[in-house]
């Protein structure tokens, strides 16, 4: 009689301990919640997988999804005729990359990609000279208007052409606007894409060096290098 | 005698004339021009314009021997997108100042006539609606 009571008590104890261990284990192994407390930075949940695309880099080489593999990518859209916002963003990002080189340690440096949303004027040759001015390893990408449009849409980076005289918007982005010296209204965010080709976060300007570096460090720690 | 009187008048009032032409209602501080990246067709000039008078003054136009065309623009953000709005003038209220800075008001410098590099000076002439015309030497730099 006493043995039965004893073994029942023992089984209860074993079950309790196992459950406690399972709960503790699950707690210890759980994926920590990613929290970024920087104004203008947003985490995309779920991430956006970048669909296959085919564009050209500033050397006229194919720039497709494979070129996003292996390293993190920070990217934005713009155009070289832009006198104010684009050079500001590119200068800020070159400061960010300079800082990253000093803190990257054992990690791989990300790459920076400037997607032109003005392919009618931004040829690979134009982009090559323009980007090298900010940083030798910055990548400039241009290509067929339809391919640029679909990639930009997917990244949530929008653009439209306008008449700088009166601000009137031009319909469609697949043809060169008839207006001379047309302006491009465009998104100013930088997007973060993992080495496996998933866009996981966006950040709005101004791009303060320490803030961008800290956002990137958190993303890299969370999603891996 | 007339000559002496004339000389005296110049000595007395001359400094006043010089002072009044220098100390206008408008002062411009920290003017700079962004060094244009190679291939860029336009760049921008930035500065702070202060109006010490008791009435609103407007910047009507700007000119420079270094550029064929200068326009006043303002970058405005709507839904995360940067819009460039051409301005017919930049108003500076009485006793206030307006900053021309990246992502905001700026002079858009187009049709460059020479290549300006970091460290160069760019002469700009600013014309205001109160009749003041101010010559500004803007330093060329990267950011």
Interface residues (C-beta under 8 A of the other chain):
Chain A: X80 X81 X83 X84 X85 X87 X88 X90 X91 X126 X127 X129 X130 X132 X133 X134 X158 X159 X162 X164 X165 X166 X167 X181 X183 X185 X186 X187 X188 X189 X204 X205 X206
Chain B: X34 X37 X38 X39 X40 X41 X42 X43 X44 X71 X73 X75 X77 X80 X81 X82 X83 X84 X85 X86 X102 X103 X106 X108 X109 X110 X142 X143
